[in-house]
Amino acid sequence: MKRSIFILVWIVLAILASGFALAAAELPGELNNILRPYPGARVIHTMSMRFSTMATIEVSDEAQSVLEFYRKELSEKGWDISVETGQENQPSIFARKGASALVMDTRTDNTGKTLVNFTFTGQ
């Protein structure tokens, strides 16, 4: 019985630790070189491929605040924001710098958190 409890405790700790590691993760690949993390953001999904990198972060702030933060961040780093679309609570931007492109779209989930999807293509 004690051994079963011991194993169960280790499994729970491993699950909690893996969730913490994901939450503390930086943006993957080239996104980490382009963007600062949004204050208080939690990375919830990442994927890297040969010429593209994708990530999703979760934040407590409204989508428009997140958009303003990244618009300023990208402009300061020389990115040309060529398109801004979306409704007030789901803004999106498309930015280019040389042969690279970055798409950022947002949405609000059913808990009121803002989810931000980044897709970077280029080299």
C-alpha positions in Angstrom: 0.0 0.0 0.0 2.8 2.4 0.9 4.5 1.7 -2.3 1.4 2.5 -4.3 1.0 5.8 -2.6 4.7 6.6 -3.2 4.3 5.8 -6.9 1.1 7.9 -7.1 2.8 10.8 -5.5 5.7 10.6 -7.9 3.3 10.5 -10.9 1.5 13.6 -9.6 4.7 15.5 -9.0 6.0 14.6 -12.5 2.7 15.8 -14.1 2.9 19.1 -12.1 6.6 19.6 -12.9 6.0 19.1 -16.7 3.1 21.6 -16.6 5.4 24.1 -14.8 8.2 23.6 -17.3 5.8 24.3 -20.2 4.4 27.4 -18.5 7.9 28.7 -17.9 9.2 28.0 -21.4 10.4 30.7 -23.7 9.1 31.2 -27.2 10.6 28.7 -29.5 13.3 29.2 -32.2 13.4 32.4 -34.1 10.3 33.8 -32.2 12.5 34.0 -29.1 15.0 36.2 -31.0 12.3 38.5 -32.4 9.9 39.0 -29.5 10.1 39.7 -25.8 7.6 37.7 -23.8 4.5 39.6 -22.9 4.5 40.3 -19.2 2.8 37.5 -17.3 2.3 35.4 -20.4 2.3 31.6 -20.3 3.5 29.6 -23.3 0.9 26.9 -23.9 1.9 25.5 -27.3 4.9 25.6 -29.5 5.9 24.0 -32.8 9.0 24.4 -35.0 9.5 23.3 -38.5 12.2 23.9 -41.1 11.2 27.4 -42.1 8.5 28.3 -39.7 7.9 28.5 -36.0 4.6 28.7 -34.2 3.6 29.4 -30.6 0.5 30.2 -28.6 0.6 32.2 -25.4 -2.1 32.9 -22.8 -2.4 36.2 -21.0 -4.8 37.8 -18.6 -4.9 41.2 -20.4 -7.3 42.2 -23.2 -6.4 41.4 -26.8 -6.0 45.1 -27.7 -3.4 45.6 -25.0 -1.4 42.7 -26.3 -1.6 44.0 -29.8 -0.3 47.4 -28.8 2.6 45.8 -26.9 3.7 43.7 -29.9 3.0 46.5 -32.5 5.5 48.6 -30.5 7.9 45.8 -30.1 8.0 44.9 -33.8 8.2 48.5 -35.0 11.2 49.1 -32.7 12.9 46.1 -34.3 12.4 47.3 -37.8 9.4 45.2 -38.8 6.9 46.7 -41.2 3.3 46.1 -40.0 1.5 46.0 -43.3 -2.0 44.7 -42.3 -4.1 44.9 -39.1 -7.4 43.2 -39.1 -10.0 41.7 -36.9 -12.7 42.7 -34.6 -12.1 44.7 -31.5 -11.6 41.6 -29.3 -9.8 39.6 -31.9 -7.2 41.8 -33.5 -4.5 40.4 -35.9 -1.4 41.8 -37.4 0.8 40.8 -40.3 4.4 42.1 -40.3 7.3 41.7 -42.7 11.1 42.2 -42.4 13.1 41.3 -45.4 12.2 37.7 -46.5 10.6 37.0 -43.1 7.0 37.3 -42.1 5.1 37.2 -38.8 1.4 36.7 -38.3 -0.1 37.4 -34.8 -3.8 36.7 -34.2 -5.7 36.8 -30.9 -8.9 35.5 -29.5 -10.5 35.3 -26.1 -11.2 31.9 -24.6 -14.3 30.9 -22.6 -12.4 31.8 -19.3 -11.7 35.4 -20.4 -8.0 34.8 -21.1 -6.5 36.1 -24.3 -4.8 33.5 -26.5 -2.2 34.9 -28.9 -1.0 32.8 -31.8 2.3 33.6 -33.5 3.4 32.2 -36.8 6.9 33.1 -38.1 8.2 32.1 -41.5 11.6 32.9 -42.9 15.2 32.3 -42.2 
